[in-house]
Amino acid sequence: MPDFSRLLTALLLTCLSAFAHGEKLRIVTEPWAPYVYVESGQAKGIDYDVTVEVFKRLGVEVDWQFLPWKRCLAMIDQGLADGILDIFYTEHRANQLLYPNEPLSDVEFVLFYANARPHPVNSLQDLRGLTVGTSPGYSYAPAFSDSPLFTREPAPTHEANFGKLQRGRIDLLITDRRVGRYLSKYLGLDQQISELPLVVSRQSQYLAVRRDVGMDALIQRFNAELNRFKQEPAYAALNARYAGAEENFRTTVEQQERSTP
């Protein structure tokens, strides 16, 4: 038994040191602005930048892949990726993934509608008979996902969902409040699409890794460093920078609209 324990300890240390000796951690995620996205060939976003900084402090190199969310989940299932960024916690996923205690961010799922076809919604009961655009592979509140009152229709991309909403192919779409605001402005639809005040659900986003040997120690180190970083002025500055970028983006859009003949 002592020999077995020593062998297990040596194996664990080998796995932990692998990332410090050139082996990169493979992380997948879907573009989900402003949390993580690619602009002019450069990856950025609030959660992306925080994660990059934490792993830099830990001395862990990361190989990033940006894919549709269902593909990200499939790569985790197939063992083709070590971790996944901006995933929600569920009991089912916790059987396969290790989560830190500290989330990267919190999101609010709300409903967006086309101004030309408003649908007053004060509760999920008001969705009776409607079709709501969703994103494949996303985890929503059970009251929303399991309701028989309305139809949920997935689209391949978030952009496609907004296009379907604009053209009247769906009645509403559900997405995070900040993502919806950012994307509607990016697509030039912010004067045609609005959000409803009802919050369908609130969830936290995490960096999670597969339950492989050595990963439990890695996620504990990540959690501790993320906690430390969140107490520093650099973290507040990062959030302020993205808040400023969003405000500049809104101002630019408004100026362009006012100057359009």
ChimeraX commands (.cxc) that place a marker at each C-alpha (Angstrom):
marker #1 position 0.00,0.00,0.00 radius 0.5
marker #1 position 2.78,2.53,0.81 radius 0.5
marker #1 position 4.36,1.82,-2.59 radius 0.5
marker #1 position 1.01,2.42,-4.29 radius 0.5
marker #1 position 0.60,5.73,-2.43 radius 0.5
marker #1 position 4.06,6.89,-3.50 radius 0.5
marker #1 position 3.29,5.92,-7.09 radius 0.5
marker #1 position 0.01,7.82,-7.03 radius 0.5
marker #1 position 1.70,10.88,-5.54 radius 0.5
marker #1 position 4.43,10.81,-8.19 radius 0.5
marker #1 position 1.81,10.53,-10.94 radius 0.5
marker #1 position -0.10,13.47,-9.51 radius 0.5
marker #1 position 3.01,15.64,-9.35 radius 0.5
marker #1 position 3.89,14.69,-12.91 radius 0.5
marker #1 position 0.46,15.81,-14.13 radius 0.5
marker #1 position 0.67,19.07,-12.19 radius 0.5
marker #1 position 4.09,19.91,-13.55 radius 0.5
marker #1 position 3.24,19.08,-17.16 radius 0.5
marker #1 position 1.66,22.48,-17.79 radius 0.5
marker #1 position 4.71,24.20,-16.37 radius 0.5
marker #1 position 6.97,22.43,-18.86 radius 0.5
marker #1 position 5.47,23.40,-22.19 radius 0.5
marker #1 position 2.32,21.30,-22.33 radius 0.5
marker #1 position -0.58,23.66,-22.94 radius 0.5
marker #1 position -3.98,23.46,-21.33 radius 0.5
marker #1 position -6.63,23.07,-24.05 radius 0.5
marker #1 position -9.63,25.33,-23.33 radius 0.5
marker #1 position -12.68,25.72,-25.55 radius 0.5
marker #1 position -15.37,28.40,-25.48 radius 0.5
marker #1 position -17.93,30.10,-27.68 radius 0.5
marker #1 position -17.71,33.82,-28.56 radius 0.5
marker #1 position -20.10,35.46,-26.08 radius 0.5
marker #1 position -19.40,39.20,-26.15 radius 0.5
marker #1 position -18.63,41.06,-23.97 radius 0.5
marker #1 position -17.48,38.11,-21.83 radius 0.5
marker #1 position -15.33,36.43,-24.49 radius 0.5
marker #1 position -15.04,37.18,-28.22 radius 0.5
marker #1 position -12.65,37.70,-31.12 radius 0.5
marker #1 position -12.22,41.15,-32.67 radius 0.5
marker #1 position -9.89,41.81,-35.60 radius 0.5
marker #1 position -8.26,38.45,-34.99 radius 0.5
marker #1 position -7.59,39.19,-31.30 radius 0.5
marker #1 position -9.29,37.32,-28.47 radius 0.5
marker #1 position -10.65,39.52,-25.70 radius 0.5
marker #1 position -13.53,39.90,-23.27 radius 0.5
marker #1 position -14.01,40.41,-19.54 radius 0.5
marker #1 position -13.90,36.72,-18.58 radius 0.5
marker #1 position -11.27,35.87,-21.19 radius 0.5
marker #1 position -8.86,38.55,-19.99 radius 0.5
marker #1 position -9.33,37.56,-16.34 radius 0.5
marker #1 position -8.71,33.89,-17.13 radius 0.5
marker #1 position -5.61,34.68,-19.19 radius 0.5
marker #1 position -4.20,36.77,-16.34 radius 0.5
marker #1 position -4.86,34.08,-13.71 radius 0.5
marker #1 position -3.22,31.33,-15.77 radius 0.5
marker #1 position -0.29,33.65,-16.53 radius 0.5
marker #1 position 0.26,34.07,-12.79 radius 0.5
marker #1 position 0.08,30.29,-12.35 radius 0.5
marker #1 position 2.62,29.74,-15.12 radius 0.5
marker #1 position 0.15,27.71,-17.20 radius 0.5
marker #1 position 0.07,28.13,-20.97 radius 0.5
marker #1 position -3.30,27.82,-22.70 radius 0.5
marker #1 position -4.29,26.73,-26.19 radius 0.5
marker #1 position -7.62,28.48,-26.91 radius 0.5
marker #1 position -10.27,27.30,-29.35 radius 0.5
marker #1 position -13.41,29.30,-30.20 radius 0.5
marker #1 position -16.25,27.08,-31.37 radius 0.5
marker #1 position -20.05,26.78,-31.31 radius 0.5
marker #1 position -21.21,25.86,-27.80 radius 0.5
marker #1 position -22.50,22.38,-28.68 radius 0.5
marker #1 position -19.12,21.62,-30.24 radius 0.5
marker #1 position -17.38,22.84,-27.07 radius 0.5
marker #1 position -19.47,20.49,-24.95 radius 0.5
marker #1 position -18.82,17.62,-27.35 radius 0.5
marker #1 position -15.06,18.17,-27.16 radius 0.5
marker #1 position -15.22,18.05,-23.38 radius 0.5
marker #1 position -17.30,14.84,-23.57 radius 0.5
marker #1 position -14.82,13.25,-25.97 radius 0.5
marker #1 position -11.75,14.26,-23.98 radius 0.5
marker #1 position -10.51,16.55,-26.75 radius 0.5
marker #1 position -10.38,19.59,-24.46 radius 0.5
marker #1 position -9.13,20.03,-20.90 radius 0.5
marker #1 position -11.40,22.90,-19.90 radius 0.5
marker #1 position -14.27,25.11,-20.96 radius 0.5
marker #1 position -14.76,28.82,-20.32 radius 0.5
marker #1 position -18.00,30.50,-19.23 radius 0.5
marker #1 position -19.97,27.39,-18.43 radius 0.5
marker #1 position -22.85,27.30,-15.95 radius 0.5
marker #1 position -22.88,24.92,-13.01 radius 0.5
marker #1 position -25.33,22.02,-13.11 radius 0.5
marker #1 position -25.31,18.82,-11.07 radius 0.5
marker #1 position -25.07,16.78,-14.27 radius 0.5
marker #1 position -22.03,18.70,-15.48 radius 0.5
marker #1 position -20.42,18.51,-12.03 radius 0.5
marker #1 position -20.18,14.73,-12.49 radius 0.5
marker #1 position -17.77,15.35,-15.36 radius 0.5
marker #1 position -16.22,18.74,-14.60 radius 0.5
marker #1 position -14.39,20.38,-11.71 radius 0.5
marker #1 position -15.54,23.90,-10.85 radius 0.5
marker #1 position -13.78,26.53,-8.73 radius 0.5
marker #1 position -15.79,28.09,-5.93 radius 0.5
marker #1 position -15.30,31.55,-7.41 radius 0.5
marker #1 position -17.26,32.41,-10.58 radius 0.5
marker #1 position -15.88,34.63,-13.30 radius 0.5
marker #1 position -19.11,36.57,-13.82 radius 0.5
marker #1 position -22.86,36.53,-13.32 radius 0.5
marker #1 position -25.44,36.70,-16.10 radius 0.5
marker #1 position -29.13,37.53,-16.33 radius 0.5
marker #1 position -31.24,35.81,-18.97 radius 0.5
marker #1 position -33.91,38.14,-20.33 radius 0.5
marker #1 position -36.21,38.18,-23.34 radius 0.5
marker #1 position -35.76,40.41,-26.40 radius 0.5
marker #1 position -38.55,41.38,-28.83 radius 0.5
marker #1 position -38.88,43.22,-32.13 radius 0.5
marker #1 position -40.31,46.70,-31.60 radius 0.5
marker #1 position -42.62,46.16,-34.58 radius 0.5
marker #1 position -44.12,43.08,-32.87 radius 0.5
marker #1 position -44.17,43.69,-29.10 radius 0.5
marker #1 position -45.19,40.95,-26.70 radius 0.5
marker #1 position -45.83,42.12,-23.12 radius 0.5
marker #1 position -44.46,39.43,-20.81 radius 0.5
marker #1 position -44.64,39.70,-17.02 radius 0.5
marker #1 position -44.25,35.97,-16.31 radius 0.5
marker #1 position -43.56,32.75,-18.18 radius 0.5
marker #1 position -47.32,32.20,-18.34 radius 0.5
marker #1 position -47.48,35.10,-20.81 radius 0.5
marker #1 position -45.37,33.10,-23.29 radius 0.5
marker #1 position -48.29,30.77,-24.02 radius 0.5
marker #1 position -48.45,29.95,-27.74 radius 0.5
marker #1 position -45.29,31.91,-28.63 radius 0.5
marker #1 position -41.99,30.77,-30.14 radius 0.5
marker #1 position -38.82,31.75,-28.30 radius 0.5
marker #1 position -35.39,31.59,-29.92 radius 0.5
marker #1 position -32.74,29.74,-27.90 radius 0.5
marker #1 position -29.12,28.67,-28.28 radius 0.5
marker #1 position -28.32,24.94,-28.63 radius 0.5
marker #1 position -26.52,23.42,-25.66 radius 0.5
marker #1 position -27.34,26.31,-23.32 radius 0.5
marker #1 position -28.71,25.65,-19.85 radius 0.5
marker #1 position -31.75,27.71,-18.88 radius 0.5
marker #1 position -33.93,27.65,-15.78 radius 0.5
marker #1 position -36.03,24.43,-15.61 radius 0.5
marker #1 position -39.23,26.49,-15.45 radius 0.5
marker #1 position -38.30,27.90,-18.86 radius 0.5
marker #1 position -36.74,24.80,-20.44 radius 0.5
marker #1 position -39.50,22.40,-19.37 radius 0.5
marker #1 position -42.57,24.56,-19.88 radius 0.5
marker #1 position -45.19,23.09,-22.27 radius 0.5
marker #1 position -46.79,26.50,-22.80 radius 0.5
marker #1 position -44.51,27.72,-25.60 radius 0.5
marker #1 position -42.09,26.53,-28.27 radius 0.5
marker #1 position -38.31,26.81,-27.95 radius 0.5
marker #1 position -36.56,27.07,-31.31 radius 0.5
marker #1 position -32.73,26.89,-31.40 radius 0.5
marker #1 position -30.61,28.82,-33.88 radius 0.5
marker #1 position -27.04,27.95,-34.91 radius 0.5
marker #1 position -25.64,31.31,-33.74 radius 0.5
marker #1 position -26.65,34.27,-31.60 radius 0.5
marker #1 position -26.56,36.46,-34.70 radius 0.5
marker #1 position -28.96,34.11,-36.45 radius 0.5
marker #1 position -31.37,34.40,-33.53 radius 0.5
marker #1 position -31.44,38.19,-33.81 radius 0.5
marker #1 position -31.97,37.92,-37.55 radius 0.5
marker #1 position -34.92,35.57,-37.04 radius 0.5
marker #1 position -36.39,37.95,-34.49 radius 0.5
marker #1 position -36.05,40.93,-36.81 radius 0.5
marker #1 position -37.73,39.04,-39.67 radius 0.5
marker #1 position -40.59,37.77,-37.49 radius 0.5
marker #1 position -39.62,34.09,-37.68 radius 0.5
marker #1 position -39.67,33.92,-33.88 radius 0.5
marker #1 position -41.65,35.98,-31.37 radius 0.5
marker #1 position -38.92,36.48,-28.79 radius 0.5
marker #1 position -35.39,35.37,-28.05 radius 0.5
marker #1 position -33.67,34.65,-24.75 radius 0.5
marker #1 position -30.07,35.57,-23.96 radius 0.5
marker #1 position -27.97,37.30,-21.34 radius 0.5
marker #1 position -28.85,40.97,-20.92 radius 0.5
marker #1 position -25.34,42.31,-21.64 radius 0.5
marker #1 position -24.83,39.92,-24.55 radius 0.5
marker #1 position -28.15,40.95,-26.09 radius 0.5
marker #1 position -27.45,44.65,-25.74 radius 0.5
marker #1 position -23.96,44.29,-27.16 radius 0.5
marker #1 position -25.00,42.13,-30.07 radius 0.5
marker #1 position -28.08,44.15,-31.06 radius 0.5
marker #1 position -25.90,47.26,-31.27 radius 0.5
marker #1 position -23.15,45.44,-33.13 radius 0.5
marker #1 position -25.69,44.22,-35.70 radius 0.5
marker #1 position -27.26,47.69,-35.99 radius 0.5
marker #1 position -30.58,46.45,-34.61 radius 0.5
marker #1 position -30.68,48.34,-31.32 radius 0.5
marker #1 position -33.39,50.71,-32.65 radius 0.5
marker #1 position -35.48,47.74,-33.82 radius 0.5
marker #1 position -35.11,45.34,-30.88 radius 0.5
marker #1 position -35.71,45.89,-27.16 radius 0.5
marker #1 position -35.49,43.84,-23.98 radius 0.5
marker #1 position -38.21,42.99,-21.51 radius 0.5
marker #1 position -37.72,43.68,-17.78 radius 0.5
marker #1 position -38.55,40.08,-16.73 radius 0.5
marker #1 position -35.45,38.17,-15.58 radius 0.5
marker #1 position -35.97,34.52,-16.51 radius 0.5
marker #1 position -32.95,33.33,-14.53 radius 0.5
marker #1 position -29.65,34.41,-13.00 radius 0.5
marker #1 position -26.60,32.18,-13.27 radius 0.5
marker #1 position -22.86,32.32,-12.66 radius 0.5
marker #1 position -20.23,31.54,-15.27 radius 0.5
marker #1 position -17.11,29.53,-14.48 radius 0.5
marker #1 position -13.90,28.17,-15.92 radius 0.5
marker #1 position -14.29,24.40,-15.45 radius 0.5
marker #1 position -11.90,21.53,-16.23 radius 0.5
marker #1 position -12.31,17.82,-16.85 radius 0.5
marker #1 position -12.07,15.41,-13.91 radius 0.5
marker #1 position -8.63,14.10,-14.85 radius 0.5
marker #1 position -5.69,13.29,-12.60 radius 0.5
marker #1 position -4.10,16.46,-11.26 radius 0.5
marker #1 position -6.92,18.75,-12.36 radius 0.5
marker #1 position -8.36,19.06,-8.85 radius 0.5
marker #1 position -5.14,20.71,-7.66 radius 0.5
marker #1 position -5.09,22.96,-10.73 radius 0.5
marker #1 position -8.65,24.20,-10.20 radius 0.5
marker #1 position -7.88,24.87,-6.52 radius 0.5
marker #1 position -4.88,26.98,-7.52 radius 0.5
marker #1 position -6.98,28.76,-10.12 radius 0.5
marker #1 position -9.68,29.50,-7.54 radius 0.5
marker #1 position -7.18,30.93,-5.04 radius 0.5
marker #1 position -5.47,33.14,-7.63 radius 0.5
marker #1 position -8.80,34.33,-9.05 radius 0.5
marker #1 position -9.86,35.35,-5.54 radius 0.5
marker #1 position -6.62,37.28,-5.07 radius 0.5
marker #1 position -6.89,38.99,-8.46 radius 0.5
marker #1 position -10.45,40.13,-7.76 radius 0.5
marker #1 position -9.18,42.07,-4.72 radius 0.5
marker #1 position -6.62,44.01,-6.74 radius 0.5
marker #1 position -6.98,47.40,-8.50 radius 0.5
marker #1 position -6.02,45.68,-11.77 radius 0.5
marker #1 position -9.26,43.70,-11.70 radius 0.5
marker #1 position -11.37,46.82,-11.15 radius 0.5
marker #1 position -9.46,48.56,-13.96 radius 0.5
marker #1 position -10.15,45.67,-16.33 radius 0.5
marker #1 position -13.88,45.82,-15.64 radius 0.5
marker #1 position -13.87,49.61,-15.98 radius 0.5
marker #1 position -12.09,49.31,-19.33 radius 0.5
marker #1 position -14.79,47.04,-20.74 radius 0.5
marker #1 position -17.54,49.20,-19.27 radius 0.5
marker #1 position -15.93,52.16,-21.01 radius 0.5
marker #1 position -15.61,50.24,-24.27 radius 0.5
marker #1 position -19.31,49.39,-24.17 radius 0.5
marker #1 position -20.17,53.04,-23.51 radius 0.5
marker #1 position -17.92,54.21,-26.36 radius 0.5
marker #1 position -19.57,51.65,-28.63 radius 0.5
marker #1 position -23.04,52.99,-27.72 radius 0.5
marker #1 position -21.90,56.59,-28.30 radius 0.5
marker #1 position -20.41,55.74,-31.71 radius 0.5
marker #1 position -23.62,54.01,-32.82 radius 0.5
marker #1 position -25.75,56.96,-31.70 radius 0.5
marker #1 position -23.50,59.45,-33.49 radius 0.5
marker #1 position -23.61,57.41,-36.68 radius 0.5
marker #1 position -27.41,57.29,-36.53 radius 0.5
marker #1 position -27.72,61.05,-36.01 radius 0.5
marker #1 position -25.35,61.77,-38.91 radius 0.5
marker #1 position -27.12,59.41,-41.33 radius 0.5
marker #1 position -29.13,61.46,-43.92 radius 0.5
marker link #1:1,2 radius 0.2
marker link #1:2,3 radius 0.2
marker link #1:3,4 radius 0.2
marker link #1:4,5 radius 0.2
marker link #1:5,6 radius 0.2
marker link #1:6,7 radius 0.2
marker link #1:7,8 radius 0.2
marker link #1:8,9 radius 0.2
marker link #1:9,10 radius 0.2
marker link #1:10,11 radius 0.2
marker link #1:11,12 radius 0.2
marker link #1:12,13 radius 0.2
marker link #1:13,14 radius 0.2
marker link #1:14,15 radius 0.2
marker link #1:15,16 radius 0.2
marker link #1:16,17 radius 0.2
marker link #1:17,18 radius 0.2
marker link #1:18,19 radius 0.2
marker link #1:19,20 radius 0.2
marker link #1:20,21 radius 0.2
marker link #1:21,22 radius 0.2
marker link #1:22,23 radius 0.2
marker link #1:23,24 radius 0.2
marker link #1:24,25 radius 0.2
marker link #1:25,26 radius 0.2
marker link #1:26,27 radius 0.2
marker link #1:27,28 radius 0.2
marker link #1:28,29 radius 0.2
marker link #1:29,30 radius 0.2
marker link #1:30,31 radius 0.2
marker link #1:31,32 radius 0.2
marker link #1:32,33 radius 0.2
marker link #1:33,34 radius 0.2
marker link #1:34,35 radius 0.2
marker link #1:35,36 radius 0.2
marker link #1:36,37 radius 0.2
marker link #1:37,38 radius 0.2
marker link #1:38,39 radius 0.2
marker link #1:39,40 radius 0.2
marker link #1:40,41 radius 0.2
marker link #1:41,42 radius 0.2
marker link #1:42,43 radius 0.2
marker link #1:43,44 radius 0.2
marker link #1:44,45 radius 0.2
marker link #1:45,46 radius 0.2
marker link #1:46,47 radius 0.2
marker link #1:47,48 radius 0.2
marker link #1:48,49 radius 0.2
marker link #1:49,50 radius 0.2
marker link #1:50,51 radius 0.2
marker link #1:51,52 radius 0.2
marker link #1:52,53 radius 0.2
marker link #1:53,54 radius 0.2
marker link #1:54,55 radius 0.2
marker link #1:55,56 radius 0.2
marker link #1:56,57 radius 0.2
marker link #1:57,58 radius 0.2
marker link #1:58,59 radius 0.2
marker link #1:59,60 radius 0.2
marker link #1:60,61 radius 0.2
marker link #1:61,62 radius 0.2
marker link #1:62,63 radius 0.2
marker link #1:63,64 radius 0.2
marker link #1:64,65 radius 0.2
marker link #1:65,66 radius 0.2
marker link #1:66,67 radius 0.2
marker link #1:67,68 radius 0.2
marker link #1:68,69 radius 0.2
marker link #1:69,70 radius 0.2
marker link #1:70,71 radius 0.2
marker link #1:71,72 radius 0.2
marker link #1:72,73 radius 0.2
marker link #1:73,74 radius 0.2
marker link #1:74,75 radius 0.2
marker link #1:75,76 radius 0.2
marker link #1:76,77 radius 0.2
marker link #1:77,78 radius 0.2
marker link #1:78,79 radius 0.2
marker link #1:79,80 radius 0.2
marker link #1:80,81 radius 0.2
marker link #1:81,82 radius 0.2
marker link #1:82,83 radius 0.2
marker link #1:83,84 radius 0.2
marker link #1:84,85 radius 0.2
marker link #1:85,86 radius 0.2
marker link #1:86,87 radius 0.2
marker link #1:87,88 radius 0.2
marker link #1:88,89 radius 0.2
marker link #1:89,90 radius 0.2
marker link #1:90,91 radius 0.2
marker link #1:91,92 radius 0.2
marker link #1:92,93 radius 0.2
marker link #1:93,94 radius 0.2
marker link #1:94,95 radius 0.2
marker link #1:95,96 radius 0.2
marker link #1:96,97 radius 0.2
marker link #1:97,98 radius 0.2
marker link #1:98,99 radius 0.2
marker link #1:99,100 radius 0.2
marker link #1:100,101 radius 0.2
marker link #1:101,102 radius 0.2
marker link #1:102,103 radius 0.2
marker link #1:103,104 radius 0.2
marker link #1:104,105 radius 0.2
marker link #1:105,106 radius 0.2
marker link #1:106,107 radius 0.2
marker link #1:107,108 radius 0.2
marker link #1:108,109 radius 0.2
marker link #1:109,110 radius 0.2
marker link #1:110,111 radius 0.2
marker link #1:111,112 radius 0.2
marker link #1:112,113 radius 0.2
marker link #1:113,114 radius 0.2
marker link #1:114,115 radius 0.2
marker link #1:115,116 radius 0.2
marker link #1:116,117 radius 0.2
marker link #1:117,118 radius 0.2
marker link #1:118,119 radius 0.2
marker link #1:119,120 radius 0.2
marker link #1:120,121 radius 0.2
marker link #1:121,122 radius 0.2
marker link #1:122,123 radius 0.2
marker link #1:123,124 radius 0.2
marker link #1:124,125 radius 0.2
marker link #1:125,126 radius 0.2
marker link #1:126,127 radius 0.2
marker link #1:127,128 radius 0.2
marker link #1:128,129 radius 0.2
marker link #1:129,130 radius 0.2
marker link #1:130,131 radius 0.2
marker link #1:131,132 radius 0.2
marker link #1:132,133 radius 0.2
marker link #1:133,134 radius 0.2
marker link #1:134,135 radius 0.2
marker link #1:135,136 radius 0.2
marker link #1:136,137 radius 0.2
marker link #1:137,138 radius 0.2
marker link #1:138,139 radius 0.2
marker link #1:139,140 radius 0.2
marker link #1:140,141 radius 0.2
marker link #1:141,142 radius 0.2
marker link #1:142,143 radius 0.2
marker link #1:143,144 radius 0.2
marker link #1:144,145 radius 0.2
marker link #1:145,146 radius 0.2
marker link #1:146,147 radius 0.2
marker link #1:147,148 radius 0.2
marker link #1:148,149 radius 0.2
marker link #1:149,150 radius 0.2
marker link #1:150,151 radius 0.2
marker link #1:151,152 radius 0.2
marker link #1:152,153 radius 0.2
marker link #1:153,154 radius 0.2
marker link #1:154,155 radius 0.2
marker link #1:155,156 radius 0.2
marker link #1:156,157 radius 0.2
marker link #1:157,158 radius 0.2
marker link #1:158,159 radius 0.2
marker link #1:159,160 radius 0.2
marker link #1:160,161 radius 0.2
marker link #1:161,162 radius 0.2
marker link #1:162,163 radius 0.2
marker link #1:163,164 radius 0.2
marker link #1:164,165 radius 0.2
marker link #1:165,166 radius 0.2
marker link #1:166,167 radius 0.2
marker link #1:167,168 radius 0.2
marker link #1:168,169 radius 0.2
marker link #1:169,170 radius 0.2
marker link #1:170,171 radius 0.2
marker link #1:171,172 radius 0.2
marker link #1:172,173 radius 0.2
marker link #1:173,174 radius 0.2
marker link #1:174,175 radius 0.2
marker link #1:175,176 radius 0.2
marker link #1:176,177 radius 0.2
marker link #1:177,178 radius 0.2
marker link #1:178,179 radius 0.2
marker link #1:179,180 radius 0.2
marker link #1:180,181 radius 0.2
marker link #1:181,182 radius 0.2
marker link #1:182,183 radius 0.2
marker link #1:183,184 radius 0.2
marker link #1:184,185 radius 0.2
marker link #1:185,186 radius 0.2
marker link #1:186,187 radius 0.2
marker link #1:187,188 radius 0.2
marker link #1:188,189 radius 0.2
marker link #1:189,190 radius 0.2
marker link #1:190,191 radius 0.2
marker link #1:191,192 radius 0.2
marker link #1:192,193 radius 0.2
marker link #1:193,194 radius 0.2
marker link #1:194,195 radius 0.2
marker link #1:195,196 radius 0.2
marker link #1:196,197 radius 0.2
marker link #1:197,198 radius 0.2
marker link #1:198,199 radius 0.2
marker link #1:199,200 radius 0.2
marker link #1:200,201 radius 0.2
marker link #1:201,202 radius 0.2
marker link #1:202,203 radius 0.2
marker link #1:203,204 radius 0.2
marker link #1:204,205 radius 0.2
marker link #1:205,206 radius 0.2
marker link #1:206,207 radius 0.2
marker link #1:207,208 radius 0.2
marker link #1:208,209 radius 0.2
marker link #1:209,210 radius 0.2
marker link #1:210,211 radius 0.2
marker link #1:211,212 radius 0.2
marker link #1:212,213 radius 0.2
marker link #1:213,214 radius 0.2
marker link #1:214,215 radius 0.2
marker link #1:215,216 radius 0.2
marker link #1:216,217 radius 0.2
marker link #1:217,218 radius 0.2
marker link #1:218,219 radius 0.2
marker link #1:219,220 radius 0.2
marker link #1:220,221 radius 0.2
marker link #1:221,222 radius 0.2
marker link #1:222,223 radius 0.2
marker link #1:223,224 radius 0.2
marker link #1:224,225 radius 0.2
marker link #1:225,226 radius 0.2
marker link #1:226,227 radius 0.2
marker link #1:227,228 radius 0.2
marker link #1:228,229 radius 0.2
marker link #1:229,230 radius 0.2
marker link #1:230,231 radius 0.2
marker link #1:231,232 radius 0.2
marker link #1:232,233 radius 0.2
marker link #1:233,234 radius 0.2
marker link #1:234,235 radius 0.2
marker link #1:235,236 radius 0.2
marker link #1:236,237 radius 0.2
marker link #1:237,238 radius 0.2
marker link #1:238,239 radius 0.2
marker link #1:239,240 radius 0.2
marker link #1:240,241 radius 0.2
marker link #1:241,242 radius 0.2
marker link #1:242,243 radius 0.2
marker link #1:243,244 radius 0.2
marker link #1:244,245 radius 0.2
marker link #1:245,246 radius 0.2
marker link #1:246,247 radius 0.2
marker link #1:247,248 radius 0.2
marker link #1:248,249 radius 0.2
marker link #1:249,250 radius 0.2
marker link #1:250,251 radius 0.2
marker link #1:251,252 radius 0.2
marker link #1:252,253 radius 0.2
marker link #1:253,254 radius 0.2
marker link #1:254,255 radius 0.2
marker link #1:255,256 radius 0.2
marker link #1:256,257 radius 0.2
marker link #1:257,258 radius 0.2
marker link #1:258,259 radius 0.2
marker link #1:259,260 radius 0.2
marker link #1:260,261 radius 0.2
view
